[in-house]
């Protein structure tokens, strides 16, 4: 395992931020770390990086214990924080050079790495700009460049696309894929479920300082008792037909309101075909048909609950 966390406990007085939290990150994967506000995601990352002291547990990275002075390990780690952390007095190029210089002393080598990072995040035309002249999306890309210029083996990204436009978000996500293809292992936290679903090879859902579920998106979806939802626009459906639909295989619930039939399935296959065959057998005419599979957002709400968080 690239990262191995066991039974991590972090307290702030009477508040338990991490409650025997455990996590494994495999080499070469993009791991999505999900959780509601206050679930402990950022605290877990800061403890893993030894930026916070914790009360109990162990953290190993690259097979070695992690500590504040574990410089050999830290040279191979890149961090992209949630809040943009660059120097307003330095240009784009100077910022990247500064952060890269924390790991790479040779100026000639560093020059090449900075050039590559600038081009990688699409800021070649803005290399001499100061941060105040950049858009929000450009600042996010600069933030990423500062964290990855030294070519780390492990990259930890905490909400890297917060507050950026769709074009910049797509650019960031594509950049993460390329980093992974070039050999980097990525730990990625986000509130955007669709990002995690399309980007991450494995997902961990945590809440109240604990790991609640781990798996691929398909494995997580299989954990909840919910399959596809089929919606049909159909007129004058009789109560008798609604009741018969309830008796079809795999049906969990049926609703008929305002000429819209909604059938939710527990799971199973060929549900759409079975429903359409039934409607045709009853000589019932219908119009539009929609079929939706459960999303990662459905899984998240099922596991963590639907109550609002601060």
ABEGO torsion letter per residue (X at the ends): XABBBBGBBBBBEABBABBGBBBBBBBGBBBBBBBBBGAGAAAAAAAAAGABBBABEBBBBGGBBBBAABAAAAAABBBBBABBBBBAABBAAAAAAAAAAAABABAAAAAAAAAAAAAAAGAAAAAABBAAABBAAAAAAAAAAAAAAAGBABBBBBGAABGBBAAAAAAAAAAAAAAAAAGBBBBBBBABAAAAAAABABBBBBBGGBBABBEBAAAAAAABBBBBBBBBBBBGBBAAAAAAAAABBGBABBBBBGGBBBBBBAEEBGAAAAAAAAAAAAGBBBBBBBBBBBBAAAAAAAAAEABBBX
